[in-house]
């Protein structure tokens, strides 16, 4: 038997490089999962680590999504860095890199075909089929790895095991995959005529791997195993082939020419060196206890990386305020954000880096003053971003226009700075609270408790989904699991409500900032509710406060009910977009517009005809339809209006809320 640790399995450097960039861009679990799911070695590493003795809690994870939730973003980043470093320990020749490219294409095609066939044939867990499809030929990857390693003197030449499927099945068993999954890997090359009475998953993987290899018997196997016509089988195969080509193009992998491994490995090595330099320079950021000490640490780190002077701006209301400047610890420097009169202000407005002093840039007087302050001929301004909002700018000075490597270093430093600012912000007291007071300590502990409770709720609900997928439609245990699932969703609701009960009264009861309240609640729902349903949320809001004449409690109850409805209407996951628009003019009055749109199946006619009235909803047992009825009553009580639009592509709710008067707007913005 060939012994190979999962961490030693080779990956295409293009995939590792894209994953490393995604971690630097603070991508979320869904985006990271899409990249990891494209590579067998990365998938194996994540699955093995999530099911290791250190991380394992209860039953082993059976899907990539569960594994990512269990590990967390920082552990994923460490795993990717380790995988990147191991790339340079591989001794693969040019032909073997080509084999690895071909292996990657076949694995991805098999996984995508397995998922498509699972959905078509109503297999209960298509994501399990995708995972097993991606890992089905991991044994070949082990053999490829060993073929590229030199043999030490004195070692006995053990024969290479020819049965890659058996190697893969044993590895999958060690990772905690089910016996059916390991059988699917073990019997993938079995003739279709011998698989008629085997498990559904075994048939899916066997057919998927045949179609991915363009096996001449693949079409016949589709007819034998699932009764699929030749025309439909070829249509599915062609669609998956196009999808694989598209993914390869996005990752920069050439499928019909040289795989470009040497070029990608060179880029990966450069990226790793940049990470090492930034991690070393940014060590003091982790130790900063407050914002002033963080400003100083950031300036020092930027000085090391650009080998020149640096300054840090922070966004405060409508100004850019210098937090720290090389050689000028007490300098009072402020730049207006609007109108945009400097490239630093443009950096904030565009959310993108700017070069100051570039030959093609007509710098304004203020930019020249910044260069004089930095004693530099050129400078590079990089935004510091937290959750898609620019909160500051790092400006590094250079003797000449900075090259790509220097720009990449400051961009990585800005990412580390965003995390450091966020960590300090989570430790800061709320306005009106004394630092160290019992009330403040209580609220901080409550916030931490809510966050910690949300994580196991997510994991438990994922396990319930796995259990439900193993039961038949008529199994009595399904009813019990449905009840438990509903209670978990109720826990998510109580988490939101418990936070509201302990929040300080920061605004009058007749006006709130719509933008702040929506963003605050959606942030909590992302971890407490949406992650349980595999739902991706997006908030589109203006950059300034929008004061509305509605109580905070009413607004949050409306949002919570509509968000829960959307989550329950999309049990298989989906997208929810929340949009805010200010100054909507209708019927001689100014309103604020709040819309929530999902991409679920839409509301049936029986529900549309009784909309906003208590009834039995389309979401299943246990839902009385009171949620929308309560929403309508709260909307009416605040002199607002609500409308609904629905169809096969989703459902949306549009609420028009009266804006607050000018004085109230100022309070809401404070």
C-alpha positions as CSV (number, residue, x, y, z in Angstrom):
1,X,0.0,0.0,0.0
2,X,1.3,3.5,-0.9
3,X,1.4,5.7,2.2
4,X,0.9,9.3,1.4
5,X,-0.3,12.1,3.8
6,X,-3.1,14.3,2.4
7,X,-0.8,17.3,2.8
8,X,1.6,15.8,0.3
9,X,-0.8,15.4,-2.6
10,X,0.0,17.8,-5.5
11,X,-2.3,20.6,-6.7
12,X,-2.1,22.7,-9.8
13,X,-0.3,25.9,-8.8
14,X,-2.9,28.0,-10.6
15,X,-5.6,26.7,-8.2
16,X,-3.4,27.3,-5.1
17,X,-2.6,30.8,-6.3
18,X,-6.2,31.7,-6.8
19,X,-7.1,30.3,-3.3
20,X,-4.3,32.4,-1.7
21,X,-5.6,35.5,-3.5
22,X,-9.2,34.8,-2.3
23,X,-7.9,34.5,1.4
24,X,-6.2,37.9,1.0
25,X,-9.4,39.4,-0.4
26,X,-11.4,38.2,2.7
27,X,-13.6,36.0,0.6
28,X,-16.5,34.3,2.4
29,X,-17.1,30.6,2.9
30,X,-19.1,30.1,-0.3
31,X,-16.4,31.7,-2.5
32,X,-13.7,29.7,-0.8
33,X,-15.7,26.5,-1.1
34,X,-16.1,27.0,-4.9
35,X,-12.3,27.3,-5.4
36,X,-11.4,24.4,-3.0
37,X,-14.1,22.2,-4.7
38,X,-12.2,22.6,-8.0
39,X,-9.2,20.7,-6.7
40,X,-8.9,17.1,-5.4
41,X,-5.8,17.7,-3.3
42,X,-7.3,20.8,-1.5
43,X,-10.6,19.0,-1.0
44,X,-8.8,16.1,0.6
45,X,-6.7,18.3,2.9
46,X,-9.8,20.2,4.1
47,X,-11.8,17.0,4.7
48,X,-9.0,15.3,6.5
49,X,-8.3,18.3,8.7
50,X,-12.0,18.8,9.6
51,X,-12.3,15.2,10.6
52,X,-9.0,15.1,12.5
53,X,-9.0,14.4,16.3
54,X,-8.4,18.1,17.0
55,X,-11.4,19.5,15.1
56,X,-13.8,16.6,15.1
57,X,-16.9,17.0,17.2
58,X,-19.4,14.2,17.1
59,X,-20.1,12.7,13.6
60,X,-17.6,13.3,10.8
61,X,-18.4,15.9,8.2
62,X,-19.7,14.6,4.9
63,X,-19.6,17.7,2.8
64,X,-17.1,20.4,1.9
65,X,-19.5,23.1,3.2
66,X,-19.6,21.5,6.7
67,X,-15.8,21.1,6.7
68,X,-15.3,24.8,5.9
69,X,-17.6,25.9,8.7
70,X,-15.9,23.6,11.2
71,X,-12.4,24.9,10.3
72,X,-13.0,28.6,10.1
73,X,-11.3,31.2,7.8
74,X,-8.0,31.5,9.7
75,X,-7.4,27.8,9.7
76,X,-8.2,27.7,6.0
77,X,-5.6,30.4,5.3
78,X,-3.0,28.5,7.3
79,X,-3.8,25.3,5.3
80,X,-3.5,27.2,2.0
81,X,-0.1,28.7,3.0
82,X,1.1,25.2,3.9
83,X,-0.2,23.8,0.7
84,X,1.6,26.6,-1.2
85,X,4.9,25.9,0.5
86,X,4.6,22.1,-0.2
87,X,4.3,22.8,-3.9
88,X,8.0,23.6,-4.0
89,X,8.9,20.2,-2.4
90,X,7.4,18.4,-5.3
91,X,9.8,16.9,-7.8
92,X,7.5,16.6,-10.8
93,X,8.8,16.7,-14.4
94,X,7.2,18.5,-17.3
95,X,5.3,15.4,-18.4
96,X,4.0,14.9,-14.8
97,X,2.7,18.4,-14.6
98,X,0.8,17.7,-17.8
99,X,-0.6,14.6,-16.2
100,X,-1.6,16.6,-13.2
101,X,-3.5,19.1,-15.4
102,X,-5.3,16.2,-17.2
103,X,-6.1,14.7,-13.8
104,X,-7.5,18.0,-12.6
105,X,-9.8,18.3,-15.7
106,X,-11.1,14.7,-15.3
107,X,-11.7,15.1,-11.5
108,X,-13.6,18.3,-11.9
109,X,-15.7,17.0,-14.9
110,X,-16.6,13.8,-12.9
111,X,-17.6,15.9,-9.9
112,X,-19.8,18.2,-11.9
113,X,-21.4,15.3,-13.8
114,X,-22.0,13.5,-10.6
115,X,-23.9,16.5,-9.2
116,X,-25.9,17.0,-12.4
117,X,-26.9,13.4,-12.6
118,X,-27.7,13.3,-8.9
119,X,-30.1,16.3,-9.3
120,X,-31.6,14.7,-12.4
121,X,-32.2,11.3,-10.8
122,X,-33.4,12.8,-7.5
123,X,-30.5,11.6,-5.4
124,X,-31.1,13.0,-1.9
125,X,-27.7,14.7,-1.5
126,X,-26.2,16.1,-4.7
127,X,-23.3,17.8,-2.8
128,X,-22.2,14.4,-1.5
129,X,-22.1,13.1,-5.1
130,X,-20.0,16.2,-6.0
131,X,-17.6,15.5,-3.2
132,X,-17.2,11.8,-4.0
133,X,-16.8,12.6,-7.6
134,X,-14.0,15.1,-6.9
135,X,-12.2,12.4,-4.7
136,X,-13.0,9.4,-6.8
137,X,-9.5,9.2,-8.4
138,X,-7.4,10.4,-5.5
139,X,-5.6,7.1,-5.6
140,X,-4.2,8.2,-9.0
141,X,-3.0,11.4,-7.5
142,X,-1.1,9.4,-4.8
143,X,0.6,7.3,-7.5
144,X,1.5,10.4,-9.5
145,X,3.1,11.9,-6.4
146,X,5.2,8.8,-5.7
147,X,6.2,8.6,-9.3
148,X,7.8,12.1,-9.0
149,X,9.8,11.4,-5.8
150,X,13.3,10.0,-5.8
151,X,13.9,6.8,-4.0
152,X,16.4,6.9,-1.1
153,X,19.4,4.6,-1.3
154,X,18.9,1.4,0.5
155,X,15.1,1.5,0.2
156,X,13.5,-1.7,-1.1
157,X,11.9,-1.1,-4.4
158,X,8.3,-1.9,-3.5
159,X,6.0,-2.5,-6.5
160,X,3.6,0.4,-7.3
161,X,0.1,-0.7,-6.5
162,X,-1.9,-0.7,-9.7
163,X,-5.4,-0.5,-8.1
164,X,-5.7,3.3,-7.6
165,X,-9.4,2.8,-6.9
166,X,-8.6,0.7,-3.8
167,X,-6.1,3.3,-2.6
168,X,-8.7,6.0,-2.9
169,X,-11.4,4.0,-1.2
170,X,-9.1,3.3,1.8
171,X,-8.2,7.0,2.1
172,X,-11.8,8.1,1.9
173,X,-12.7,5.6,4.7
174,X,-9.9,7.2,6.8
175,X,-11.4,10.6,6.2
176,X,-14.7,9.6,7.6
177,X,-16.7,9.1,4.4
178,X,-19.6,6.7,4.5
179,X,-19.3,3.0,3.4
180,X,-21.5,3.9,0.4
181,X,-19.1,6.6,-0.6
182,X,-16.0,4.4,-0.3
183,X,-17.8,1.7,-2.3
184,X,-18.6,4.3,-5.0
185,X,-14.8,5.0,-5.3
186,X,-13.9,1.3,-5.1
187,X,-16.2,0.1,-7.8
188,X,-16.1,3.1,-10.2
189,X,-14.7,0.9,-13.0
190,X,-17.1,-1.9,-12.6
191,X,-19.2,-2.7,-15.8
192,X,-22.6,-1.1,-15.7
193,X,-24.3,-4.5,-16.1
194,X,-22.9,-5.5,-12.7
195,X,-24.2,-2.3,-10.9
196,X,-27.9,-2.7,-11.4
197,X,-28.6,-3.5,-7.8
198,X,-26.0,-1.3,-6.2
199,X,-26.6,1.9,-4.2
200,X,-27.6,5.0,-6.1
201,X,-24.3,6.8,-5.2
202,X,-22.3,3.9,-6.6
203,X,-24.1,4.1,-9.9
204,X,-23.8,7.9,-10.1
205,X,-20.0,7.9,-9.7
206,X,-19.5,5.0,-12.1
207,X,-21.5,6.8,-14.8
208,X,-20.0,10.2,-14.1
209,X,-16.4,8.9,-14.5
210,X,-17.2,7.1,-17.7
211,X,-18.8,10.2,-19.2
212,X,-15.9,12.4,-18.1
213,X,-13.5,10.1,-19.9
214,X,-15.7,10.1,-23.0
215,X,-15.9,6.4,-22.6
216,X,-17.7,4.9,-25.7
217,X,-19.8,2.8,-23.3
218,X,-20.8,5.8,-21.2
219,X,-24.1,6.5,-23.2
220,X,-25.1,2.8,-22.9
221,X,-24.3,2.9,-19.2
222,X,-26.6,5.9,-18.7
223,X,-29.4,3.9,-20.4
224,X,-28.7,0.8,-18.3
225,X,-28.3,2.5,-14.9
226,X,-30.9,5.3,-15.1
227,X,-32.9,4.9,-18.4
228,X,-31.4,8.1,-19.8
229,X,-31.7,8.7,-23.6
230,X,-28.5,9.1,-25.6
231,X,-29.5,12.6,-26.6
232,X,-30.0,13.8,-23.0
233,X,-26.8,12.1,-21.9
234,X,-24.8,13.9,-24.6
235,X,-26.4,17.2,-23.8
236,X,-25.4,16.9,-20.1
237,X,-21.9,15.9,-21.0
238,X,-21.5,18.8,-23.4
239,X,-22.8,21.3,-20.8
240,X,-20.3,20.0,-18.2
241,X,-17.5,20.1,-20.7
242,X,-18.2,23.8,-21.4
243,X,-18.4,24.5,-17.6
244,X,-15.0,22.9,-17.1
245,X,-13.5,24.9,-19.9
246,X,-14.9,28.1,-18.4
247,X,-13.5,27.3,-14.9
248,X,-10.1,26.5,-16.4
249,X,-10.0,29.8,-18.2
250,X,-10.9,31.6,-15.0
251,X,-8.0,30.0,-13.2
252,X,-5.6,30.5,-16.0
253,X,-5.1,26.8,-16.8
254,X,-4.4,26.0,-20.4
255,X,-6.2,22.7,-21.3
256,X,-5.0,22.3,-24.9
257,X,-1.4,23.5,-24.6
258,X,1.4,23.5,-22.1
259,X,-0.2,23.6,-18.6
260,X,2.0,26.6,-17.6
261,X,3.0,25.1,-14.3
262,X,6.4,26.7,-14.3
263,X,5.0,30.2,-14.8
264,X,2.3,29.7,-12.1
265,X,4.8,28.2,-9.7
266,X,7.0,31.3,-10.2
267,X,4.0,33.6,-9.4
268,X,3.1,31.5,-6.4
269,X,6.7,31.7,-5.0
270,X,6.7,35.4,-5.4
271,X,3.3,35.6,-3.6
272,X,4.6,33.5,-0.7
273,X,7.7,35.7,-0.3
274,X,5.4,38.7,-0.2
275,X,3.2,37.0,2.4
276,X,6.3,36.3,4.5
277,X,7.6,39.9,4.3
278,X,4.2,41.4,5.2
279,X,3.6,38.9,8.1
280,X,6.9,39.8,9.6
281,X,6.4,43.6,9.2
282,X,2.8,43.4,10.5
283,X,3.5,41.5,13.7
284,X,3.1,44.7,15.9
285,X,-0.4,45.2,14.5
286,X,-1.6,42.1,16.4
287,X,-0.3,43.6,19.7
288,X,-1.9,47.1,19.2
289,X,-4.4,47.7,22.0
290,X,-6.0,50.9,20.6
291,X,-6.2,52.9,17.4
292,X,-3.3,55.3,18.1
293,X,-0.9,52.4,18.8
294,X,-2.3,50.7,15.6
295,X,-1.6,53.9,13.5
296,X,2.0,53.9,14.7
297,X,2.5,50.2,14.0
298,X,1.0,50.6,10.6
299,X,3.3,53.5,9.7
300,X,6.3,51.5,10.8
301,X,5.2,48.4,8.8
302,X,4.7,50.5,5.7
303,X,8.1,52.1,6.1
304,X,9.7,48.7,6.2
305,X,7.8,47.4,3.1
306,X,8.3,50.5,0.9
307,X,11.7,51.5,2.3
308,X,10.6,55.1,2.6
309,X,8.2,57.3,4.5
310,X,4.5,56.5,5.0
311,X,1.4,58.0,6.5
312,X,-2.0,56.6,7.6
313,X,-5.3,58.4,7.0
314,X,-8.5,57.3,8.7
315,X,-12.0,58.2,7.6
316,X,-13.9,60.4,10.1
317,X,-17.3,61.7,9.0
318,X,-16.6,63.8,5.8
319,X,-12.8,64.0,6.3
320,X,-9.6,62.0,5.9
321,X,-7.6,62.6,9.1
322,X,-3.9,61.7,9.4
323,X,-3.5,59.1,12.1
324,X,0.3,58.9,11.9
325,X,3.0,60.3,9.6
326,X,6.7,59.3,9.4
327,X,8.7,61.9,11.3
328,X,5.7,64.0,12.3
329,X,4.0,62.4,15.3
330,X,1.9,65.5,16.2
331,X,1.0,66.6,12.6
332,X,-2.7,67.8,12.3
333,X,-3.6,67.0,8.7
334,X,-7.2,66.8,7.3
335,X,-8.4,66.3,3.7
336,X,-12.0,66.6,2.6
337,X,-13.6,63.5,1.1
338,X,-15.9,65.7,-1.1
339,X,-15.4,67.2,-3.5
340,X,-12.6,64.9,-4.5
341,X,-9.5,67.1,-4.8
342,X,-6.7,64.6,-4.2
343,X,-5.8,61.1,-5.3
344,X,-6.0,60.0,-1.7
345,X,-9.7,61.1,-1.6
346,X,-10.2,59.3,-4.9
347,X,-8.8,56.2,-3.3
348,X,-11.6,56.2,-0.8
349,X,-14.3,57.2,-3.4
350,X,-13.3,54.5,-5.9
351,X,-12.2,51.9,-3.3
352,X,-9.1,51.3,-5.4
353,X,-5.4,52.1,-5.1
354,X,-4.0,55.3,-6.7
355,X,-0.5,56.2,-7.8
356,X,0.6,59.7,-6.8
357,X,3.4,61.2,-8.9
358,X,2.9,59.0,-11.9
359,X,4.1,60.6,-15.2
360,X,0.6,60.1,-16.7
361,X,-1.2,61.6,-13.7
362,X,-1.8,65.4,-13.4
363,X,-1.4,65.7,-9.6
364,X,-3.2,68.5,-7.7
365,X,-1.4,70.8,-5.3
366,X,-2.5,68.8,-2.3
367,X,-0.9,65.6,-3.8
368,X,2.4,67.5,-4.3
369,X,2.2,68.6,-0.7
370,X,1.8,65.0,0.4
371,X,4.9,64.0,-1.7
372,X,6.9,66.8,0.0
373,X,5.7,65.6,3.4
374,X,6.9,62.1,2.6
375,X,10.1,63.4,1.0
376,X,9.3,61.2,-2.0
377,X,8.9,61.6,-5.7
378,X,6.0,59.1,-5.9
379,X,3.5,57.5,-3.6
380,X,1.1,54.6,-3.6
381,X,-2.3,55.0,-1.8
382,X,-4.1,51.8,-0.8
383,X,-7.6,51.6,0.8
384,X,-8.1,49.8,4.1
385,X,-11.5,48.0,3.8
386,X,-13.7,46.3,6.4
387,X,-16.8,44.5,5.0
388,X,-16.7,46.4,1.7
389,X,-16.5,49.8,3.4
390,X,-13.3,51.9,3.2
391,X,-12.2,53.1,6.7
392,X,-8.7,54.4,5.9
393,X,-5.8,54.7,3.5
394,X,-2.2,53.7,3.7
395,X,0.2,55.9,1.7
396,X,3.7,54.7,1.1
397,X,6.4,57.0,-0.4
398,X,8.9,55.9,-3.1
399,X,11.8,57.4,-5.0
400,X,10.2,56.2,-8.3
401,X,6.8,54.9,-9.3
402,X,6.3,51.7,-7.3
403,X,6.6,48.4,-9.2
404,X,4.1,45.5,-9.0
405,X,5.8,43.8,-6.1
406,X,5.8,47.0,-3.9
407,X,2.2,47.6,-4.7
408,X,1.3,44.0,-3.8
409,X,3.1,44.3,-0.5
410,X,1.1,47.4,0.5
411,X,-2.1,45.8,-0.6
412,X,-1.4,42.8,1.6
413,X,-0.6,45.2,4.5
414,X,-3.9,46.9,3.9
415,X,-5.7,43.6,4.3
416,X,-3.9,42.9,7.6
417,X,-4.7,46.5,8.7
418,X,-8.4,45.9,8.0
419,X,-8.4,42.8,10.3
420,X,-6.5,44.7,13.0
421,X,-9.0,47.7,12.9
422,X,-11.9,45.2,13.1
423,X,-10.4,43.4,16.1
424,X,-9.8,46.7,18.0
425,X,-13.3,47.9,17.1
426,X,-14.8,44.7,18.6
427,X,-13.0,45.5,21.8
428,X,-14.1,49.2,22.0
429,X,-16.9,50.4,24.3
430,X,-20.1,51.7,22.9
431,X,-20.7,55.5,23.0
432,X,-22.1,56.6,26.4
433,X,-20.6,53.6,28.2
434,X,-17.6,53.9,30.6
435,X,-14.8,51.6,29.8
436,X,-14.6,48.8,32.3
437,X,-18.2,49.4,33.6
438,X,-20.3,46.4,34.5
439,X,-22.9,47.4,31.9
440,X,-20.3,47.5,29.1
441,X,-18.7,44.2,30.2
442,X,-22.1,42.6,30.2
443,X,-22.8,43.7,26.7
444,X,-19.5,42.6,25.4
445,X,-20.0,39.2,27.0
446,X,-23.4,39.0,25.5
447,X,-22.1,39.8,22.0
448,X,-19.4,37.2,22.3
449,X,-21.9,34.6,23.6
450,X,-24.3,35.3,20.7
451,X,-21.4,34.8,18.2
452,X,-20.2,31.6,19.9
453,X,-23.8,30.1,20.1
454,X,-24.4,30.8,16.4
455,X,-21.5,28.5,15.3
456,X,-22.7,25.3,16.9
457,X,-26.3,26.1,15.8
458,X,-25.0,26.1,12.2
459,X,-23.1,22.8,12.6
460,X,-26.1,21.1,14.3
461,X,-28.4,22.2,11.5
462,X,-26.0,20.9,8.9
463,X,-25.9,17.5,10.6
464,X,-29.7,17.4,10.7
465,X,-29.7,18.0,6.9
466,X,-27.4,15.1,6.5
467,X,-29.6,12.8,8.6
468,X,-32.8,13.9,6.7
469,X,-31.1,13.0,3.4
470,X,-30.7,9.4,4.6
471,X,-34.3,8.9,5.5
472,X,-37.1,8.0,3.1
473,X,-39.9,10.4,2.4
474,X,-42.3,8.4,4.6
475,X,-40.0,7.8,7.5
476,X,-41.7,8.9,10.8
477,X,-38.3,10.2,12.1
478,X,-38.5,13.0,9.4
479,X,-41.3,14.7,11.4
480,X,-39.1,14.7,14.6
481,X,-36.2,16.2,12.6
482,X,-38.4,18.8,11.1
483,X,-39.5,19.9,14.6
484,X,-35.8,20.1,15.8
485,X,-34.9,22.1,12.7
486,X,-37.7,24.6,13.3
487,X,-36.5,25.0,16.9
488,X,-33.0,25.7,15.8
489,X,-34.4,28.5,13.6
490,X,-36.3,29.8,16.6
491,X,-33.0,29.9,18.5
492,X,-31.5,32.0,15.7
493,X,-34.5,34.4,16.1
494,X,-34.0,34.5,19.9
495,X,-30.3,35.4,19.4
496,X,-31.3,38.4,17.5
497,X,-34.0,39.4,20.0
498,X,-31.6,38.9,23.0
499,X,-29.2,41.3,21.5
500,X,-31.9,43.9,20.9
501,X,-33.0,43.7,24.5
502,X,-29.6,44.6,25.8
503,X,-28.7,47.4,23.3
504,X,-28.3,50.9,24.6
505,X,-30.9,53.4,23.7
506,X,-28.8,55.4,21.2
507,X,-31.7,57.1,19.3
508,X,-35.2,58.5,20.0
509,X,-37.9,55.9,19.6
510,X,-39.5,57.8,16.6
511,X,-36.4,57.7,14.3
512,X,-33.7,55.3,13.4
513,X,-30.9,55.1,10.8
514,X,-32.2,52.6,8.3
515,X,-28.8,51.8,6.9
516,X,-27.1,51.1,10.2
517,X,-30.0,49.0,11.5
518,X,-30.3,46.9,8.3
519,X,-26.5,46.3,8.1
520,X,-26.3,45.4,11.8
521,X,-29.2,42.9,11.7
522,X,-28.1,41.3,8.5
523,X,-24.6,40.8,9.8
524,X,-26.0,38.8,12.7
525,X,-28.5,36.9,10.5
526,X,-25.6,35.8,8.2
527,X,-24.1,33.6,11.0
528,X,-27.3,32.9,13.1
529,X,-29.7,32.1,10.3
530,X,-28.5,32.2,6.7
531,X,-25.5,30.0,7.1
532,X,-27.8,27.3,8.3
533,X,-29.7,27.5,5.0
534,X,-26.7,28.0,2.7
535,X,-28.0,31.4,1.8
536,X,-25.8,34.3,0.5
537,X,-27.0,37.7,1.5
538,X,-26.0,41.1,0.0
539,X,-26.9,44.6,1.4
540,X,-26.9,47.4,-1.1
541,X,-27.1,50.7,0.8
542,X,-26.1,54.4,0.4
543,X,-22.9,55.5,2.2
544,X,-24.7,58.0,4.4
545,X,-27.4,57.6,7.1
546,X,-31.1,57.4,6.1
547,X,-33.3,58.5,9.0
548,X,-36.8,57.0,9.0
549,X,-39.9,57.7,11.2
550,X,-40.3,54.1,12.4
551,X,-39.3,52.5,15.8
552,X,-36.3,50.3,15.9
553,X,-38.3,47.4,17.3
554,X,-40.8,47.6,14.5
555,X,-38.1,47.8,11.8
556,X,-36.2,44.8,13.2
557,X,-39.3,42.7,13.6
558,X,-40.2,43.4,9.9
559,X,-36.7,42.5,8.7
560,X,-36.5,39.4,10.8
561,X,-39.9,38.0,9.6
562,X,-39.2,38.7,6.0
563,X,-35.7,37.2,6.3
564,X,-37.0,34.1,7.9
565,X,-39.7,33.7,5.2
566,X,-37.0,34.0,2.5
567,X,-34.7,31.4,4.3
568,X,-37.6,28.9,4.7
569,X,-38.7,29.4,1.1
570,X,-35.1,28.4,-0.1
571,X,-34.3,25.1,1.8
572,X,-31.7,24.2,-0.7
573,X,-29.9,27.6,-0.4
574,X,-30.0,30.7,-2.6
575,X,-29.5,34.5,-2.6
576,X,-31.2,37.3,-0.6
577,X,-30.6,40.9,-1.6
578,X,-31.6,43.8,0.7
579,X,-31.6,47.2,-0.9
580,X,-32.0,50.7,0.5
581,X,-32.8,53.9,-1.5
582,X,-33.3,57.3,0.0
583,X,-35.4,60.2,-1.2
584,X,-38.1,58.3,-3.1
585,X,-40.8,60.8,-4.1
586,X,-44.4,59.5,-4.2
587,X,-47.8,61.1,-3.7
588,X,-46.2,64.4,-2.7
589,X,-44.2,62.8,0.1
590,X,-40.5,61.7,0.5
591,X,-40.0,58.1,1.5
592,X,-37.1,55.7,2.1
593,X,-37.4,52.5,0.1
594,X,-36.5,49.1,1.6
595,X,-36.6,46.0,-0.7
596,X,-35.8,42.3,0.1
597,X,-35.5,40.0,-2.9
598,X,-34.8,36.2,-3.0
599,X,-34.3,33.8,-5.9
600,X,-36.6,31.1,-4.5
601,X,-39.5,29.4,-6.4
602,X,-42.0,32.1,-5.8
603,X,-45.3,32.2,-4.0
604,X,-48.1,29.9,-5.2
605,X,-51.5,31.4,-6.2
606,X,-53.1,30.1,-3.0
607,X,-50.7,32.2,-0.9
608,X,-50.8,35.3,-3.2
609,X,-54.6,35.5,-3.0
610,X,-54.4,35.7,0.9
611,X,-51.2,37.7,1.2
612,X,-50.6,39.4,4.6
613,X,-53.5,37.4,6.2
614,X,-52.9,34.6,8.7
615,X,-53.0,31.3,6.8
616,X,-51.2,28.0,6.3
617,X,-48.1,29.0,4.3
618,X,-46.4,27.2,1.5
619,X,-43.3,26.5,3.6
620,X,-44.5,23.4,5.4
621,X,-45.9,22.1,8.6
622,X,-45.6,24.4,11.6
623,X,-45.8,27.8,9.8
624,X,-49.1,29.5,10.3
625,X,-48.4,32.5,8.0
626,X,-48.5,34.9,10.9
627,X,-45.1,36.3,10.0
628,X,-46.4,38.3,7.0
629,X,-49.5,39.3,8.9
630,X,-47.4,40.8,11.6
631,X,-45.3,42.6,9.0
632,X,-48.3,44.2,7.5
633,X,-49.7,45.3,10.8
634,X,-46.3,46.9,11.8
635,X,-46.0,48.6,8.4
636,X,-49.5,50.1,8.6
637,X,-48.9,51.3,12.2
638,X,-45.9,53.3,11.0
639,X,-47.8,54.9,8.1
640,X,-45.7,53.0,5.7
641,X,-46.7,50.8,2.6
642,X,-45.7,47.4,1.5
643,X,-46.1,45.5,-1.8
644,X,-45.0,42.1,-3.1
645,X,-43.9,40.8,-6.5
646,X,-43.3,37.2,-7.1
647,X,-42.7,34.7,-9.9
648,X,-40.7,31.6,-10.8
649,X,-37.4,33.5,-10.4
650,X,-38.1,34.7,-6.9
651,X,-40.1,36.9,-4.5
652,X,-39.5,40.5,-3.5
653,X,-41.1,42.8,-0.9
654,X,-40.9,46.6,-1.3
655,X,-41.6,48.8,1.7
656,X,-41.9,52.6,1.6
657,X,-41.2,54.2,5.0
658,X,-41.6,57.9,5.8
659,X,-38.3,59.7,6.2
660,X,-37.6,61.5,9.4
661,X,-37.6,65.3,9.6
662,X,-34.3,67.1,9.3
663,X,-33.6,67.3,13.0
664,X,-34.3,63.6,13.4
665,X,-32.0,62.8,10.4
666,X,-29.1,64.5,12.2
667,X,-29.8,62.4,15.3
668,X,-30.0,59.2,13.3
669,X,-26.6,60.0,11.8
670,X,-24.9,60.5,15.1
